[in-house]
Amino acid sequence: MSGSNPSPRTLAEELRNRPDDDLSALLRARPDLLNPVPGDLTQLATRAGTRASVVRAVERLDSFALQTAEALAVAPDPCPYATLAGLMTGDEDAPDTDPGLRKAVADRLPEALATLRAQALVWGPDDRLRLVRTARELLTPSATHPSPTGLGPTVAEATAGMSPGRLQEILATAGLPTTPDPVTAVAALTSLFEDRAAMSALLDDAPAESLAVLDRLVWGPPYGAVTAHPAPHLRWLLDRGVLLPVGARNVVLPREAALHLRAGRAHRAPEPQPPALAPATARDPDMVDRTAAGQAFTALATVEELLKEWDLGGPAVLRAGGLSVRDLKRTATALDTGVHTAAFWLELAYAAGLVASDGEADERYAPTPAAEDWRQLPAEERWVRLATAWLAATRTAGLVGTADAKGRTLAALGPHLDRSPAPDVRRRVLTLLGSVPPGTAVPQDAVLARLRWERPLRGAAQAAPGTAEDNGHAADRNAAQNAAHAAPQDLRSRIALWSLHEAELLGLTGRGALAGHTRALLETAPDADPAQAGRAAAAALAPLLPTPLDHVLLQADLTAVAPGPLERPLADALDVLAEVESKGGATVYRFTPGSVRRALDAGRSAADIQAFLAAHSRTPVPQPLAYLIDDVARRHGQLRVGAASAYVRCDDDALLNEILADRRADGLRLRRLAPTVLAAQAAPDALLEGLRAMGYAPAAESAEGDVVIARADAYRTPPRAAPAPVPDGPPPPDSTLLEAAVRAIRAGDLAATAERKPGPAAAAPAPGRLPRTTSAETLATVQAAALTSSALWIGYVNADGAASQRVIAPVRVEGGFVTAYDHTADEVRTYALHRITGVAELADDAAS
């Protein structure tokens, strides 16, 4: 049918009759239509029919709306609403029709059709529904692009290359009278297949083996292969046109015959309602919040541990970008977690702007200056920073370790980890968990099923055509396709699975249910002020977080137990003074000679250390710990190491003799310069490490003879911004932009469609071209309109060479310019007369 495909002008006429609210809804649902703002409704309709825009719109349909569009693609064009309803619900007297499902489909169909109309994918009145041309091309079944309906081509399409004689033979075998031409023959065969009673009578005489073949083909794929000499039961189907040849060895079940076998249904399993989030497990909401808060605190501690691990500079950056597998494993060991979980923490810190590469020649990772500011924030605000960064990030940590399209392994912190749908999927997963009553846990399979219904899979691999003579494999192929549909192999499902796990690590969920502070974070719309949502979430989380402690419990076995999180100054001091032995609800620190010496190297004295411990311990300083501190302090600094290359100085010459006699000192290549001085050919830092390994406690000495206080300087990158998310298409427009865009489109459409008086001297313009008038005619017409306060239509070319049509009301004409109220732009503007290509008065009814 040549007139079956809508032209942009036809769709534009329907859009012209829609109210402004409907146009705003269209632009909100399909924001790509706004870039740039269409000049009029014809441009909007044309852009709405482009392939890229239609594909994006189709991919955002829910399962039932998509099934409705697929049914329209296999229906006659145009399609009455009753025919569409029959394809979705099937025949009323079908034996396997579920009355409840049939009613649900019928009730939900108007809503699905309204969705397709609102997105300009369907147009026309209910008695002549049409899919836009590009959508029909995408969804119509073909041999190379099978339809999810499982239907094949129509009889007319499948018999396009068949000889007239063969068509007449099929009619005769099927018991139909012959016809004078191929067109009427195809129409007669189509009518037979569409006639339920006649088709049933025809198949009543079919062999059982023939019916078995049809059972295997009816729900798709409808194609099969035959040999050069088909079996009798296949020959019976071929002779009556129930199977039609589509090649030398391939056959197809025509669409009309398949619909009869399906009792008129386009889909085997319509999905009018989203899958329920069930079974739901009720939990105590307070317990959920406390569990999530505990995990949130653990998340903060883990990120702080990562920053501390990289405080002096992190691992090197690979030449191709990212972290090496060896460095990732080392980081996982330091964080006491798995490799994949470590990759998540690295990507989270990177997304929050806490770590980055330094950009130097020997590039490596390190904390950023923003990490110091983050560490000074209250715990709840630090958590909000991490949570909001995770929600907005397009980098997907779950891809680390997998291969890209070119077979390259994706590295943590490396390139090619951005996935645009990630923010939308994460927010949607949390929103689904928040749609159930507080404290309710939902299985992940139920969440994945709901996500698949909201954005059904597209482009799933279809099985190759089978053999019609033994098409039992068709059932196996259908089972494989169903399994592939159910398995989380698509990107959205994988991101959803990763999101559920990451949300638990981050403290957004607890015991499988959404936490209260996460609900506060989600209650604000994505385009609203994020600070408002952050404040609400922080206020909800703060009472649940443990209060930092200002004390520890010293024990006689040279350990200190922190029964909870410590205040930052106390935690930082203990990190220098002791080694962390174990973590958990309580942190155990162990004092060793090396850790005490580290504190002495940092400038503390034995008295300072003992006073510090006494002030922050709920128990007295144990005698073994006091002895350890005094013993290390007594020996600390007896030996002085300076730069000669290096030297050792000591007032006790017996101690120097002891060092010289020790075989472990051979590698230092020491020699005596004076009774109290030894010279070495090793560097000072190597000499210090060597003597410490021998059990001594040397101190570094400056050129002036003073003890050098050894404090490790934290390494920071230059100021770095957090990585910008990669958007998934244009951002959703706000109400102000939508209102302005609709007003501009309406005004442009008024200018393009306003009826103009034909000028006697003006030649009729070519289609799509601006009419032209002479300069004198243009000036006279504009001056007359300014005197009579009437509106004009003008064609105008701006300084950039862009042509447009406008409706103006001239106010003043002078100096080669006309000042007028522009109805198109809804403001007063000035136009150069020499840039006006043509001018015409509006018709009286248009001007009014």
N, C-alpha and C positions, 0 to 999 in steps of 0.2 A: 504494500500500500504506500504510494508515494506521499500521501498526506498524513501518514501515521506518526512521523517524527515532528516534534514541535519546533518551530522556528523561534529565535530569541524574541522576535516581535510578538508572537502569540503568548509566550510566557510573560513578556513585559506587560501585555494588556491585562493579564490576570493579576500581576503584582500591582498594577495601577489601581485596581479596584480594592486592594487590601487596605485596611486602616494603618495608620502610622505605627500603632502598637505591634501589628503583625510584621511590619518591615523591621522594627527594632528587634523583635524576637528572632527573625531570620539572620540579621547581622550579628546578633549575640551568639547564636548557635554556630554560625559559620564566619568567624572573624576574618578569615582570609579574603572575604569579599570586600573588605574595607581598605585594602592596601593596593592602590590608593582608593580614595573615596570615588565611587562611580559618578560619572557626570549626569546620568539620568537612569531611568528604569530600564531602558534598552541595554545600556552597558551593564547594569546589574544582572539582568537576565542572561546576557551573553557570558558573563564571568561565572555565573552560577552553573552554567552548563559545561564548563571546561572540565577536562578529564581529571586534572589534579585536584580541583575543588570537589568534584563529585566523589572521587575515591576517598578523600578525607572525610566527607560527610557520611558516606556509607559505612566507613569503619567506625564511626561513632554511634551507629544505631544499636539499640538493644536487640536481643535475639528475635523477639516477636515482630518488631518493626522491620527487621531485615527479612524475616520470613514473608511478611506481607509484600515487601518490594520484590522478593524472588517470585512470589505467586503472580504478581502483576507482569513480571518479565516473561512468564510462560502463558499468560492469558492473551486473548485477542486484544488488539490495539485499535481503537479505544475499548476499555473494558467497563461494562456496567458494574455497579456495586454488588448486585445480586450474584453476578458471575464470580467476582472476587470472593464474596462470602462463601459460595459453594466450593471454591478451590481450597479455602481455609478450613471449612467445617466438614466437607464431604457430603455424600448423599445421606438423607435422613434415614433411609431404610437399610443402611449398611450394617451387616451383622456385627462387625467388630468395632463399631463406633461407641465411644464412651459418652453417654449423655451429659455427664458433668463437664467433661473436657470440651465437648461441642458447645455447651452453653458458655463456658469461660472464653472460648475463642470468639464466639459471636459477640459477647459483651465487650471484649477488649479490642476488637477490630476497629471500631470507630476511633478510638484513641490512637492506635497505631497509624491509621490513615491520616489523622490530624497531624501527627508528628512528621510524616512524610510531606504533607502539604506545607507545614510550617517551615521545613528546611528546603522548600522549592525542589523537591525530588519528584513530586507528583503534582499534576495540575489538571484542571478541567472539572466540570460538574460531576456529580455522583453517577450520572448515566453515561458519562464519557471520560472515565479516568485514564490518564496517560502518565507513564513514566517519562521523565526527560530522556532525551535520546542517549546521552552518555551513560546514564544509569542502566538503560535497557541493554546497551552494548556490553556493559560489565556483567550483567546478571543473566542474560539469555544463554541457555546451554548450547554448547557446541562440542565437537569431538576433541578439540584442543583445550577447551575451558569448560569442563563439566559443571553443571549446576548442583548446588547442595540439595536441590529437590530430587536429584537422581533421574530427572526426565530427559528425554532425548529430543531430537528434532521433530517437527510436525510431519505429517504425511506429505504435504506439499514440498517441504524442504528436502525430505529424504528421497523423493521421487523426481527431483529436478533433472537428473541426467538419464532417467529411464526411458526406454524406447516406447512409442505409442502402442506398438503391438503387445509388448509385455504388460502394459497397463491393462489392455483389454483382456488379456489372458487371466490376470488377477481378478478382474471384475467377474468374469465368467465362472471361475472356480469358486469365488465367494458367493455365487448365486445372485449376482446383480446383472441387470441388462447392460449391454454394451452402449457406448456413448460415441458421439461423432468426433470428439477431439480430446486431447490429453487433459485440458483444463476441466472439462466436465467429468472426466474419468477420475481425476484426483478429488474433485468435489464429492463425487458419489462414494468413493472409498472413505473419505473423511466423515461423511454423514453416517455411513455404516458403523464406524468405530465410535461415533458420538451417540448413537442410538443404543441406549442401554438394553432394550428388549432384543433388538436384532443382533447385537454383539453377543449377548448371552446365548441366544439360539445358535449362533455360529460356533461358539466355543463348546457348546454341549456335545457336538460331534467330534471334538478334538481328541486325539489319543492321550492317554494319561501321561506318557512321556513328554508330549508337547506342552501340556499344562505345567509339568514340573519345570521345564525350561523357562516358561513365562514367570513362574513363581520366583526363579532365581534372578530374573532380569527386572522385575517390576519396580523394585525400590532402588535400582541402580547399583553399579553403572549399567546403562541400558545397552552397551555394546558387547558384542561377542564375536568369536571367530568360527568359521566353518571350513570344512575341507572342500576339495573340488567336487566330491560326490557326497552331499549331505545325507545323513541318515533319514529314514522315512518320516520319523516324527518331526524332524526339522524341515523336510521338504513340504510337509503338510502346512506348516506355518508360513514358509516362503511363498507357496503357491497362492495363499489367500491374503498376502500382504501384511499379515500380523507381524512378521519380521521382514524388514526391507534391506536390500544390500546397500552398503555404503563403501564398497571397494571390492577388490577381487576376492578377498577371503573374510571380509568383515560384514556383520549385519547389525541392525539396530532395531529396538522396539520403538515404534513411533509414539509420539506423545499422546495422541488421542486414544490409542489402544492401552497404554499404560494407565491413563486416567480412568478408563473403564475398570481395569483390574484393581485399581486403588479405591474404587467407589468414589471417584471424583476428587480425592485429596491430593494437594500438591506436595504436602510434607507428611512423612510417616509419623512424626511426633511433634505436633505444634507445641510451642512453649509460650502460652499466653501470660503466665505468671512467673515471676522470678523464683528460683529455688529458695526454699525456706532455710533460714539460719538455724538448723537443728541437726542433731539434738543439742539442746542448750543445758549447761550445767550451772546451777545456781551456787554461788559462793558468797561468803560474808564480804560485803563491800569494804568494810574497814580493814579486813585482813588483806584484801586485794591491794588497797592503797598502801598499807604498811609494807607488803612484799615488794611492790613496785618502787616505793621510796627507798627501801634497802638496796635494791638493784641500781637505782639512780645514784645512790651514794657510792656504790662499787664502781659504777661507770666513771664518776668523777675521779675516784682514786686511781683507776686504771689510766686515764688520760694524763693525770699528774705524774704517774710513774713513767709514762712514755716521755713526757717532757723532761723529767729528771734524767732518764736514761740517755737522752740526746742533749743534755745541758751543755756539755763541752764540745758539741758537734756530733752530728749523726753520721750514718753511713754515706758512702759516695753514691752519686747519681749515675745510673747506667748511661752509656753513650746514646742509646735509643730512648732514654728517659725512664724513670721509675726506679724501683728498688730491686736489687738482685734477690734471687731465691735464698741464698745463704744469709744475707742480711735480714730478710724477712723471718727466717727461722730463728736467728739470734734474737730478734726483737720479740718473737713469740715466746722464746725461753725466758727472756727478761720480764715479760708481762705475765708469765706463768699461765699461758693459754695456748690454744691451737693456732695453726698457721692461718686458717681462714678467719678466725675471730680476730687475730692480730691485724690482718688486712683491713677488717672493718674499723678497728680503732684508729689505724693509720689514716684511712680515708676520712673518717669522722673528724679527726684533728685537722686534717688538710682542708676539709670543707669549711670548718669553723675558723680558718685562718690562723691556726695555732702553730703549724709547722709548714715549712716551705723549703725550697732549695735556695742556697745563698747566692747563686749566680756567678761564683768565682771560677777561675780557670780549672781548678780541681774541685768541681762542683760537688757539694754534699748537702745533705738535709740538716736542718737545725730548727729549734724553736724560733718563732718570730717575736718582734717586740710586743705584739698584741698578746702573746702568751703571758707576759708578766702582768699586764692589766687584767687579763682573765683570772689569773691566780689570786688576785686581790679582791675579787668580787665575792659576795656571800654565796654559799653553796647552791642555793636555789636559783640564783641568777646565772651561775655558771652552767647549771643543768639546762636552763632555758636556752642559753646560747647554743649548746650542743644539740638540743632537740630541734630547734628551729633551723639550724644549719642542715641537719639530717633531712628534715621534711622538704627543704627547698633544693637539695643537691640533686644533680642529674648523674653524678658519678656513682657507679654501682659496684660496690666492693665484692659482690658475689661473683663477678666475672673474673676476678683475679685468679690466675692459674689456668684459665681456659684459653682456647686458641681463637684468633680472629679469622676473618674470611680468607686471609692469606696464610694461615697456618702458624702465625706468630703467637707466642705465649704472652698473654696480657699480664703486666707487672703491676704490683701495688704502687700507687702514686704516679703511675705512668700514663701515657696517652691512650686514647681509644676506649676509655672506660665510661664515657658519657652515654647515657641512654635517656632520651627526652621524656618517655612516658613515666620514668621513675617517680618524680614528685606526685603526679596524679595518682599513681597506683598506691603509693604509701599513704597518702591522705585518705584515699578511698577505703583501703584496708582498715585503717583506724576508725573511719566513720562507720563502717559496717559493724565493727566491734562495739562502737558507741550507740548503735541503733537498738540494741537489746537492753533490757533493764540493767541498772548498775550491779556489778558483781557477777554478771553472767558470762560464762566462758563458752565459746563456739568452736567446734572442730575446724581445723584448717581446710579440710576437704569441702566443708560447707561454704567457707569464704571463697575458695577458688571457684566453686560451682557458680556462686553468685556473680563473681567478677567475669566469668566466661559468658554468663547470660547477658550482662550489661554491655560487654564488648566481645561478641562471639568471634571465634577464630575465623580468619579469612585466609584463603590460599593454601589450605591443607593439601598435602600430596594425595593425588588420586591414584587408585590402582590402574594398572594397564588393562586393556581389554582382555577378557578371558576367552575361553573356548566354549562356544554355545553348545557343542555336542556333549561336553562334560563340564557344565558350568557350576559344579558343586563347589569349586574354589571361590565362587562369588561370595558365598556366605563367609568363607574365611577372610576375604578381603574386607567385607563389611565389618566383621568383628575387629579386624586390625585397625580400620579407620575409627571405629568407636573407641578402641583402646587408646589410639593416638589422640583422639579428642579429649579423652578423660585424663590422660597423663599430662603433667605440667611441663610440656615441651615448648610452649610458646613463651615469648619474652615476658608478657604481662604476668603469666602465672608464675614464672620463675622469680620475677621481681617481687611478686606478692609473697611467695614462700620466704625469700630472703628478708622481706620487710617484717614478717611476723617474728622471725628469729632476732633481727636487729632491734625491733621494738622492745622485746623482752630484755635484751642486753642493756638497752639504754634506759630501762625503767619506765617505758611508756605503758607497758602492760604488766600485770602480776597474776600469777596462777591462771594464765590464759584469758583473763578478762581485762578490759580497759580500765586504767587507773583514773581516779577523779581529777588529778592535776592534768592528765592528758585531755580529758573532756574540756577542761577550761581552755586548753591550748587550741582545740579544734573548733570551739564555739564561735570564734571570730572568723569571718569569711577570709579566703585567701587574699582577696584584693583589699582588705581592710588594714588598719594600722596594726602591724605585727607587734608593736610595743604594748598595745592594749592587751592582746592575748598573752604576751609574755608576762605581764604584771599579774594577770589573773592566775596563770599557771604557777608562777613563783609563790604567790600568796597561798595557793592550795597545797603546794609541796612543802613549804617551810616548816609547818608544825610537825610534819612526819619525819623530817630528817633528824638524825641524832645530834645532840648538842656537843660541840667540841669540848674536850676536857683539858684542864690545865695541870694534870698530875699523872704520874705513873706509879707503879708498885715495884720497888726494888726488891730483889730476892738474893739469897745468899749464894746461889749458883752462878753469879755474875750475869744475871739477866734482869731485864725490866719489862714488866707487862703493862701495856697500854690497854685498859679495859674498853676502849672506844676510840673514836677519832680524836686526834689531838689538835690543839690550837696550832696554827701555822708556825709561830716562832719556836714553840717547844718541839714540834715535829722536825723542823729544819735543824735545830741544835742536836737532837738525838741522831739524826741521819749522819752527822759528822762524828759524834762521840761513840756510836755503837753500830753494830751490824744488824740488819733485819734478819731474824731467824725464821719467822713464820708470820703469815698474814691470816686474816679472817675477821671474825667478830672482835677478837682481841689480837693486837700485834705484839710479838715478842721480840725484844731487842737483846742482843748479846754483846757484852763488853769484852774486848780482846786487847792485848798489848798493841796490836796494830791500830785499832780504832782509837785507843787513848792517845797514842803517839800522833795520830792524825789531828786530834783536837789540840794537842800541844803545838803541832806545826802551824795550826791556824791561829796561834797567838794566845791561847788560854793557858793559864798556869794551873798547877795542881790544886791550889786553893780555890781558884775560880770554878774548876770542875766540881769539886766537892760541895762548894756553896750552891752551885746550880742544881745539883742532884738533891741536896737537902731541901731546897726550896720547892722542888716540884715532885717530891715523893711523899706518898702517904705513909710510908714506912721509913724507919731510920736507914741511913746508908750502911749496908752490911760491911763487916770488917774485911772480908776478902776483897770486896770492891775497893775499899779505901786503901788496902795494901797494894793492890794492882796499880792504882793511880799514882801512889807515892813512889812505888818501885820504878815505873816507867818514867816518871818525872825526874827521879834522881839520876837516872842514866841518860835522860834526854839532854842533848847538847854537850855532853862531855867531849864527844868528837865533833869537830867543826870542819866542814867541807867547803872549800872555796875554789876559785878558778886559777889554775896555774898554766897547763890545761886543767888540773884539779889538784888539790892538796888536802891532806888530813892534818888537823892541828889538835893537840891534846896536851894538857898539863901533866898527865900521868904517862911517863915514858914506858912504864911497865905494860900499860894497855896497848901502846903502839907496838911493843915487842911481841905481845900476844897476837896482834893482827898480822904482823910480818911472818910469824911462825905458822900461821894457819894456812893450810894448802888451798882452802877455798878462796883465798885472796890472790892466787896466782894469776887469775885472769885479769885482775886490776892492774898488775905490773907496778907494784909499789916499790919505792926506794926511799931511804931516810935522807932528808936534807939537813935535819937538826935533831937534837934529842926529843923535841916536842912536835916535829913536823915530818910528815911523809908526803912525797910527791907521787902522782899517778898519771899515767898516760890515757886514762879514761876521762870522759866528760863528767862534769859535776853531778848531773842527774843520774848517770850510770853508776858513778861511785857511790852515791847515796843509796841507790837500790841494792847494789852489791853488799854494802855493809849491813843494811837492814836485813838482807837475806841471811847474813851470818849471825844475826841475833843482836846486833848493836842498835843503838838509837841515836844516830848522828843527826846533827842539825846543819842546815845550809847557812853559810856565812857570806855577808856582802863584802865588797872591797874595803869598806871602812871597818870591818871586823864585827859588825852587828849581826845578830841572828835574823835570817830572812824568814818572815812569816809566810807560810805556804798556803795561800788561798787560791783555789782553782777559779779562774775567771770564766763566767758563763759565756758561751758563744751564741750569738744571735745573728739571724739574717738581717739584711736591710729591710726596711718596712715593706711588707708584702700584703696585697689584697687577697681575700679568699677567692677561689676559682669561681668564675661566673657560670651559673647553670646554662645549659644549652636548651633553649625553649622548644617546646613541642608545638611548633606552628606559632602563629601570631598570638599575642596575649589577648585575653578577653577584654573587650572594650568596656569602659565605664558608661554610666548613664549620660554624662555630659557629651561624650563623643558620639554616642548613638543618636542623641537628640539632634546634634549639629549635622551628623551625616544624613539622617532622614530628611531634615529640612533642606539640605543642599541637593539631595537626589530629587526631591519633589520640585524644587525650583528649577533645576536643570531639565526635568521632564516637562515642566510648563513651557520653558523656552523652546524645547525641541518639538512640542506638539501643538503650540499655539497656532490657531488659524490666522493666516495673514491675507490682507487684501492684495489681490494681484495688481501690480503696477503696469500701466500700459506700455511703458518703455522697457520694463524689466523682462529679460529672457527667462524662460522657465529653467530652473537649475537642474543639473544632472543629478541622478539619484546619489545621495550621500555627499553632495557638494553644497557649499554655501552659495546662495544666490548673490549676484553681484549687481551693484548700481554704480553709476558714475559718481565722481567726487561732487559734482554740482548737485546731482539728485540727492545724494546723501546729505549734503549741507542744508539744502532747502527743506527736506523732509524733517530733519532734526530740529531746525529752527521753527518750523510750523508746529511741531509737537511741543516744543518748549512754550510757545505762545498759548496753545490750547490745552496744556496740561494733559496730554493724551499719552498712551503707552505705545512703544515701538518694539518691533523685533529687529535685532541686529545680528550680523555675523561679525565676529571680532577675532583678530589674530594678535596675541600678546608679543612681548619682546623676545620670548623664547621660541616663537613660531608655533605655539599651540593654538589651534582654532577652537572656538566655542560659539554657541548660540545663546543669546541672552534676551531677556525682556526688560526694557528700561523705560523710565519716565523722565525725559530730559527736563532739567531745571534751568540751566544756563549754558549758552554756547558762546565761547570767546577764545581768542588766541589759538585756534586750531584744536581746542579741546571741548568736550561736552561733559558737563557735570550733571549726573542723573541718579535717580534712585533705581538701584539694580534689584529687580524682583528675584532674580536668581540667587544673588548673594545676600539679599535682605539687608542691604546697607547702601549708603550713598558712595558712589565712586566716580572717578574722572577717567574718560577714555579719549585717546588721541583719534581725531577724525580720520587721519590717513591710515589708521589700522582697522577701520570699519570696512569690511568687504562688501556688505550689502545692508539695506535697510528696507523695512516694509511696515505699513500700519497694520495693527491687529484688526481682525474682523470685529464687528460691533459686539457680538455675543461673547467673543473671547476677551475683549477689552473690559466688558462689564464684569 
